[in-house]
Amino acid sequence: MSVIKPSLAKGTRDFSPVEMVKRNFIYDTIKTVFRKYGYAEIQTPSFENLSTLTGKYGDEGDKLIFKILNSGEFLKDPKKKSFDFADEDNSNKLIPLISEKALRYDLTVPFARYVVMHQHEITLPFKRFQVQPVWRADRPQKGRYREFYQCDVDVVGSESLLNEAEFILIYNEALSKLGLKDFSVKINNRKILSGIAEIIGKPDLIIDMTVAIDKLDKIGLDGVSKELLERGFTEADLEKLRPVILLEGTNEEKLTSLKTVLAQSETGLKGVAEIEQVFEYVESLISYGLPLTAKLELDITLARGLNYYTGCIFEVKTNEVAMGSIGGGGRYDDLTGMFGLKDLTGVGVSFGADRIYDVLEELDLFPASAEVGTKVLISNFDAEAEKYALPIVQQFRNAGISAELYPSSAKLKKQMAYADAKNIPYVILIGGDEIASGELTLKDMQSGEQKKLTVLGILELLK
């Protein structure tokens, strides 16, 4: 029998115990904040019917959906037996014949499907969060994987802008609890962007306009101007656009300027009013809660998937390390319309857990508790010491302290090497003297300090 060399599928990763403790620290922190704001967790299957996913992400997105081959003998079906495999035009027609299921591409479409299927059981507004893996048949590269986790929180069935304000506070609280001290929550509104396109007489070119101005921080004003000219805008249009693109000042000053610029656009002014309302809610809420660590910034160049969003748009960036956005989202109308349930508005945001992990790692912000698995190892020198230690290890576990008894008698050097390799901070040594006196030797693996304590004394210290 030949030996198979073990390998990972491209674009996937293993997570070590140390990495899992850190990842769970992130997820647990974020989930605690979600629950605090009234959101409940749901889960949906790893795979959906292919028809549920197809046509929801555009042609490019559809190509990145991982299809699952039907089980069973393919050629037993007469319809499939006669299929012309040589005809290249038949490739798209072949997929439905051999694949009826696919791995989920994101958490949003399965959530829409869930809401429609459970519409008679859920109470609107329905507030849910989901932390699960998704799969994309993308070309793997640094920071881009074929399997990765999404961390989404959404509310459907409510038009209230209080939801948008609370998402700002959710970002503020969760990221502060994770240890970040300097981060920005950027906000914009699709209606403001529509209003800008309207007043320069190019409402049909809104997508072209926003795709270009969204690149301002990457290619600068000259690059944006060049791209706009290539996309059908005139120099006269650019004269009107430049002051808006380069809008500066406080949020209040920006809003005042926009009211003047958008005076002739009802849609644009509605977007300005929505942003003002969100800011008012945030102001009221923080006066009774946690201070606002986040820098809340109105950013007119923020676009985020304009085809999808219909109201407020969010993006979160850390200012402490060079990193792309670590979160984002926005208001969408008719999320469930694709499954026949019309006019159900919603708003949602997500946390980029993988990027947040990298940020915390770079800034050394993971607490010691997020790096420790076992807290104390009890040595095992012989049968008598093992018998003496068995009830003690359970005492520690009953007290909520993670503890291990070394599973077989071995030399001290070997047991200490085990504790070192697992980053176990404390080792309890039990020999004949300890059994006779009832005072055990506790060794601090970091300082090397040793002290004699009773079991109760050690319990108090470790708690």
Secondary structure, 3 states (H helix, E strand, C coil): CCCCCCCCCCCCCCCCHHHHHHHHHHHHHHHHHHHHCCCEECCCCCEEEHHHHCCCCHHHHHHCCCEECCCCCHHHCHHHHCCCCCCHHHHHHHHHHHCCEEECCCCHHHHHHHHHHCCCCCCCCEEEEEEEEEECCCCCECCECCEEEEEEEEEECCCCCHHHHHHHHHHHHHHHHCCCCCEEEEEEEHHHHHHHHHHCCCHHHHHHHHHHHCCHHHHHHHHHHHHHHHCCCCHHHHHHHHHHHCCCCCHHHHHHHHHHHCCCCHHHHHHHHHHHHHHHHHHHHHCCCCCCCCEEEECCCCCCCCCCCCCEEEEEEECCCCCCCCEEEEEECCHHHHHCCCCCCEEEEEECHHHHHHHHHHCCCCCHHHCCCCCEEECCCCHHHHHHHHHHHHHHHHCCCCEEECCCCCCHHHHHHHHHHCCCCEEEECCHHHHHHCCEEEEECCCCCEEEECHHHHHHHHC
